[in-house]
Amino acid sequence: MNFTVFFPELILFLTGVFISIFSFSTKKALLLVVVILIFLAVSLFGLPQTDLFSHNYAWDNLSLYFSLLILISTLAACLVAYHTQLSPRISFRRFMPWIFGISALLIFLTGAHNLLYFLAIWSLAQVLFYFFLREFDSGRAWSYLFLDLISTLVIVVGTGFLFAITGNLNLIDIKTTLVVEFFTRGSPGKVLHLGFILITIGLISKLGLFPFYFSLGGLQRSKSLLPYSISSLLLRLGLLAFAIRFWQRCAIIYTDDWQFILSTACTLSVLWGAFGLLLWKERKEWLYLDLVQLGFLAGPISVAAFTPLSEGLFFLGSYILGFWGLILIYAYLNYTGFDLAGALRHLRTDRLLFWALVICVGSVIGLPATLGFWGRYGIFSSLREAKMPFLAYSGLLASLILAIYFGYLFIRSLLTQPVTITRLSHPTLRVLGIICALALLVLGLFPDFVLTLALEAAGSIPF
């Protein structure tokens, strides 16, 4: 067996422990983090595709794509942690074992093909996140862990039903057994459908789709951008990779029930998130904006076909880059939450960063010449071709609402007096925010690189 596929996870884990044990200066620790993460990102392309543990684990193009995004998010989180004020009880060196441990577990999770593997790895990642979140808000950490435990129990019950019917926990074996059983004994009955439904509801809850997005609502009270960032832009990546494998490799044989639940949650997510911005304006702006993006992301997955999935993965790239661009710019302004109106007023005197912010927001909205435009365009087209016009038109309506909302904020910022910036974070965050905006612009003009990765990742799932 070729165990080199575990090279990234092992290096991440050992690096986190190494930095926390030895007395590195904070600057040297950051330099080591940047070098290691860039090296691992490049090395991912050289790992051979393989199946391990009797096909319970696989390293393929889907694993590669998500692992690359996980390393990008890990690097961005480390840079934000270095250049902003952490909790008084957390040093940058103490932050490393948590963030690198979580990232290592998530990269392993991207290749898991076994429900038991998923439950074990995800639980470990959540415990690590709990210890991190506890340093900011102990009450919120317990609440987050409790809600995740409830969704895990729902998945466990659904897994029990599947195991009772098929005798397997491997996604591929479950699908094979169901096909054989169908042609030899007929339909297994409603218990199977109930199992798929329960696992789907549990995954939707963990992802934070409507109406389970409330589980992320308290993260803003942590007075830091990091808890939200790690939860939504890192943990969600590993979860989404496994969810795609489950829905596309296992549940695809019985699409009606879980597909209806997932597509309904996606439709309500994009609509409720968009109208939430209009109704409550700047209250929990980031939460509703994230809800819209997640609805866009999960919608194509519910179609259970190659083209929509590849378009959804293409959109995932713009989602990660766009949100990290916003977070880096807000961190530079020393914001502890999303406040686009305030950021636009503060950046009137910094034209380069002002337009970088506009580009990041424009990609989130889906404006032309940005990477987000191609992601949205592909999603709408594939949903229409998949005969899900209501989901496609709901997404289009949400995009129009987002354009109106942010257009209003943009015009209002131009009509008001610019606010002088009195306290800024490290200028490196400014440069990184501009780099994210440039990446969104360049990839929007030349999207072939991301498109190729997304197509190859979607091609790893047999339909």
N, C-alpha and C positions, 0 to 999 in steps of 0.2 A: 504494500500500500504506500502511496505517496502522501506523506504527512506534511509536506512543505506548505500545504494550503493553510495550516495553522500558524505559519510564520508571523503574519501580521498580529494575530491575537496574542501570541506569546511575547512578541517584542513590545507591544503596547502595555501589557500587564507588568513585565519586568521593568520597563522604563518608568512607569508610575511608582513602583516600589523603590527603584533606585534613586529617584529624585527625592522621595520623601525621607529616605534613610540617611543619605549623605548630605553634608553641609554645603550644598551649592548656594551661591548667591542667587537672588531672584532673576537677575539678568542672565546668568549662565544657564539656569534652569529653563528659561524661556528659549534661549538659543538651542539647547538640546531638544526641546519639544518641537520646535519648528523644523529642525534638521531631520528628526526621526519621522515626523508625520509626512514630510515631503518625500523622504526616501521610501516609506511604506506605500504612499500613493502611487509612486512610479513602479514599485515592485509588484503591485497588484496585477499589472498587465502581463507579467512573466509567469504567473502561477498557472500550472496546468489544470485543465478541467478534469475533474475526477469525482467518483462516487465512493463514499466511505461508509463503514458501519452497516453493511448490508443495505445500502441505498437509503439509510436514514439521514445521511448528510451528503450534500453535493456542493462542489464549487463550480459554478457556471457563470455565464454572462450576467445573469440577474444578480448573483452574489457580488460580482465585480462592480456592477453599476451602483448598487446600494452601498457597498463598502467604500467606494470612492466618495460618495456623498457623506457618509459617516465620518470619514477622515477630514473632509472639508469642514464639516460642522464642528468637529472636535478642535481643529486648529482655530476656527473663529471663536469658539467658546474660551479657549486658553488665552487668546489675545485680549478678549474683553475682560477676562478675570485678571490679567496682568496689569491692564491699564486703567481699571476702575476700582472703586472701593468695595472690597468684599466685607462680609460680616467680620466683626472684630475677633471672632474666634477662629477664623479661617485665614491661613496664610496661603500664598500661591503654591508653596511646596505641599501643603496639606490637601490642596485642591486636586493635585495631579493623580494620586491613587484613585480617587472617586471617578474623575472624568475619563481616565485611561481604562480603568476597570470596566466602566459602563460601555465604553466604545468597543473594547475587546469582546465583551459578551454579545453586543449587538452585531458585530461582524460575524461571529459564530452563528448567531440566530438567522442571518440572511440565507444560510445554506441548509437550515434544519428542515427535514421532511417528516418529522415525527411529532405528534401532538404532545407526547411526554417530554421530548427535548424542549419544545417551545415553552411549556409550563415551567420547567425547571430553570431554563436560562432567563426567561422573562421575570420570574420571581426574584432571582438573584439581582438582576438589573434594577428592579424596583426597590429592593432593600438598600442597594447602594445609593439610589436617588433619594430615598427616605433619609438616610444619614446626612446627605448633603443638604437637603431642604430643611432639616431640623435645625441647622445652624442659623437659618434665617427666621424660621417661624415653626416652632415645635408643634403648635396646634394644627397648623395647615399640613404639616408633614404627616401627622397621625390621620388626619381626614383623608389625605390623598392615598395613603396606604390602605385605609379601610375601604375606600371606594374601589380601589384596584382589587382588593381581596374579594369583594362581592362579584365583580365581573369575572374574576378567575374561577370562583365557585360555579358560576353559570356555565363557563366553558368546560369545567370538570364534569358537570352533569351531562352536557351534550356529548363530551368525549366518552363518557360511560355508556351512553346509548349506542354510539357508533361501535365501540369495542364489543358490546354485547351482541350486536348483529353480525359484525364482520370478523371479530377475533383479532383485529389488527389496529395498531396506532400509527403505522406508516401511511402517509397520504396516498402514495401510489398503490400500495397493497389494498387499502380500503376501496379505492376506485375499481381495481381489478376484481376484487371479491364481489362487489356490488354488480358489476357487469355479468360475471359468471352466474351469480344468484338470480339475476333478473331473467336470464335465458333458460335457467334450469328449474327454478321454483316460482318465478313471477316476482312481482313487486313485494319488497319486504314490509310494506305497510307504513302507517303514520309515525311510528316510533323513529324511523330513520329521518323523516322530514323534521321531526321535533329536534333531533340531535343537531342537524344542520342549522336549524333556526336558532337554537340556544348558543351554539358556537359563534354564529354570525352576530347575534345581539351582544355577546361578550366582546368580540373584536371591535364592533362599532362603539361600544362603551369605552374601551381602552383608547381607541383612536380619537374620541372626543367629537364624533358626529352628533348632529341633532337627534334627540334632545339631551345627550349626555355631555355636552360641552361645558356644563356648569362645573364639572370637576376641575376645569382649568381656571375658573373665575377668580379663585382666591390667590393665585400666584402673584397677582399684581401687588398684594399687600406685603409681599416679601421685601419691597423697597429695593429691588434689584432686577435687572433684565435677565440674569442668568438662569433662575429656576424655570421661567417660561421658555427660554431658548433651549435649554437641555431637554425639557419635556416635549416640546413641539417640534424642534428641529433636529433632535438626535434620537431620543427614545422612540419617537414615532416612526423613524426610518426603519429600524429593525423590525418593529411590529408590522409595518406595512409590507415589508418583504415577505414575512411569513404569511400574512393575510392573503397576499396575492397567490402564494403557492397553495394555500388551503382552498380558496375559492376557485382557482383555475385548474388545479390538478386533482382535486378531490370532490368538491361540491358541484362541479360543472355538470356531472351526470344527472343531477336533479336541480335545475336552475330556477324553477318557478318561485319557490318559497323564499329562499335566501336572496335571490336576485330582486324580488319585489321589495323586501325589507331594506336592502342596501340602497337600491335606487330611490326609494321613498325618503330614506334618511339623507341621501345626497341632495335631492331636490329641496327638501325643507331646510337643509343647512345653507344652501346658497341663497335661498329666498329670505329666510329669517335673518341671516347675517347681514344681507344688504339692507333690508327694511329696518333692522336694528340700528344700523348706522344713521339712517335718516330720522328715526324716531327719538333715539337717545343721543344723537350726535356724538360728542366726544367722550361719553361715558363708556368705558371698556371698549374703546375703539379697536385696540389690537385683538380683543377676543372675537368680535364680530367679523373683523377682516380675516382672521385666521379661519373662522368657521366657513366663510365663503370659499377660501382657497382649498380647504380640505374637501368641501363638497365637489369642487371642480376636479380634485385629484382622484377621489374615490368613485366618481360617477362612471368613467370609462371602464373601471374594473368590473362593475356590475353587469356590463354587457357580455362578458365572457367570450371575447373574440380577440384575434391578434391585433388588428388595426387600432381599435379603441384603447387596448392596453398599452401599445407602443406610444400612442399620443398622450396617454396619461403619464407615462414615465418621462416623456419629453417635457410635459408641463411641470413635473416634479423638479427638474433642474432649475427652471425659472422661479419656482416657489422657494427653493432653498437659497438661491443667490439673491433674490429680491428681498426676502425677510432678513437675511444676514446683513445686507446692505443697510436696511433701515436700522437694525439694532446697532451696528457699528457707528452709524451717524448719531443716533440717540445717545450712545455711550460717550461719544466725543463731547456732546453737549451736557453730559452729566445728568441725563434724564434717567429716572428709575422706571419709566413706563412709556407707552406709546403716546405721543402728543404731536401729531402732524402739524396742527395749526401753530403751535408754539415754535416748532422747529422751523417752519417756513418763515415766521417773523424773525427768529434769531439769526437765520442764515441769509437774510437779505444783504448783509454787508460782506458775505463770503460767497461770491457768485459761483465759483467752481463747485463748492459743496452744495450750494442751493440747487444747482441743476443736476448734481449727482443724486440728490434726494428726489427730485422730480422724475428722473429716469427710473429709480427703484420703484417709486409709486406707480409710474406709468407701466412698468412691467407687471406689477401686481394687478393693475386694472386690465392690461392686455392691449396697450396702445401700440400702433405700428412702429416698426424699427426697433422693437425690443424683443427679447427672447420670450417674454410672456405672451406676446401677440401670437406667435406661431403655436405655442402650447394651447391657447384658447381656440384658435382657428381649427387646429386639428381635432380637438375635443368636440367642438360643435359639429364639424363635418362628419366625424365617425359616429356620433350619437344619432344624427339624422339618418345616416345609412343603416344603422342598426335598428331602425324603427323605434327609437325612443325620442320622438320629437319634443314631448313635453319636458323632458329633462334638458334637452338642448336649448329650447326656448326659455326655460327657467334660468339657465346659465347666462343666456344672452341678456335677459332682463336684469339679472343681478349685475352684470358687467356695466350696463347702462346706468344703473343706480350708483355703482361705485364711481363711474366717470362723472356723474352729476355731483356727487358728494365731494370728491376730491377737487373737482373743478371749482366748486364753490369756495372751498378752503384756499385754493390757489389764488383765485381772484381777490378774495378778502384780504389775503396776505399782501397783495400788491397795492391795495387801496389803503392800507394802514401804515403807520410810521414804523420803520424797522426798529427792532429792539436791540440795544447794545448787549453783546455777550460779555458777561462779567467773570464767568468761571467756566473754564474748559478743561477737558481731560487731555491726555497725551496726544500730540499731533499725529502719531502713528495711526490712531483710529480714524483720523480724517483721511489719511492716504488710503487706508484699507476700504473705507466707505466709497471713495472715488474709484478704486480698483473694481469693486463689485459692480458699480454703475457702468464702468467701461466694459466689463465682461458681459453684462446684460445687453449692452448696445452692440458690441462686436459680434457676439453669438446670435443676436437678433438679425444682424445683417448677413452673417455667414453661419447658419445654424447646423451645418452638415455634421460637425463633430458630435454635438449632443444628440442629433437625430440618429447617427450611426450607433452610438452607445445604447440609445433607447430601443432601437429596432433589434439589436443583438440581444439585449436583455429580455425583451418580449419573446424573442424567438427561442429562448431557453425553456419556455413553458409549452409543453405539447398540448395542443387543443384537440 
